[in-house]
Amino acid sequence: MELADKTVRMWRLKDRSEPVFVSLHDDTGSYRWRPKGESGVLSWLGPEATATEKIVFDDCHATSAK
């Protein structure tokens, strides 16, 4: 994923009923990408055990690389 001119590597979580892709940021938290048809939702989950996901972008669409 490209975000703020940076490439963020993501991996698909296994054993999920719907696809979820997660970035690995060690103890700082992680991005979550949930594709929904032609669009998707990008969220952030902090490292705290009590953290809740916060929506970063909703209804995102893929763009072609330039």
C-alpha positions in Angstrom: 0.0 0.0 0.0 1.2 3.5 -0.7 0.4 6.0 2.1 1.9 9.5 2.4 4.6 8.8 -0.2 5.7 5.7 1.7 5.3 2.0 0.8 3.6 0.1 3.7 4.0 -3.7 3.4 1.0 -5.7 4.4 0.2 -9.4 4.9 -3.1 -11.2 4.8 -4.4 -12.6 8.1 -5.3 -16.2 7.8 -8.4 -17.9 9.2 -10.7 -14.9 8.6 -14.2 -15.1 7.0 -13.3 -11.9 5.1 -9.9 -10.8 3.8 -8.0 -8.5 6.2 -4.5 -7.2 5.5 -2.2 -6.0 8.3 1.0 -4.0 8.4 3.6 -5.0 11.0 4.9 -2.0 13.0 6.2 -3.9 16.1 5.1 -2.1 19.2 3.8 1.1 17.6 0.5 -0.4 16.1 -0.5 -1.4 12.7 -2.6 -0.5 9.6 -5.6 -2.7 8.7 -7.0 -2.9 5.1 -10.3 -4.5 4.5 -11.3 -4.7 0.8 -15.0 -4.5 0.0 -15.6 -5.1 -3.7 -14.0 -2.3 -5.7 -13.2 -0.2 -2.6 -11.9 -0.7 0.9 -11.4 0.7 4.4 -8.0 1.6 5.9 -7.8 1.7 9.7 -5.2 2.0 12.4 -4.9 -0.2 15.5 -2.7 1.1 18.3 -0.4 -1.2 20.3 -2.4 -0.9 23.6 -4.3 -4.0 24.7 -7.4 -1.8 25.0 -7.0 0.0 21.7 -9.8 0.2 19.2 -9.5 0.5 15.5 -9.7 4.1 14.1 -10.8 4.6 10.5 -8.1 6.5 8.5 -9.9 6.3 5.1 -13.3 4.9 4.2 -14.5 3.9 0.7 -10.9 3.9 -0.8 -10.4 3.0 -4.4 -7.3 1.7 -6.1 -5.4 4.0 -8.5 -2.9 3.1 -11.2 0.8 3.6 -10.4 2.4 6.4 -12.3 
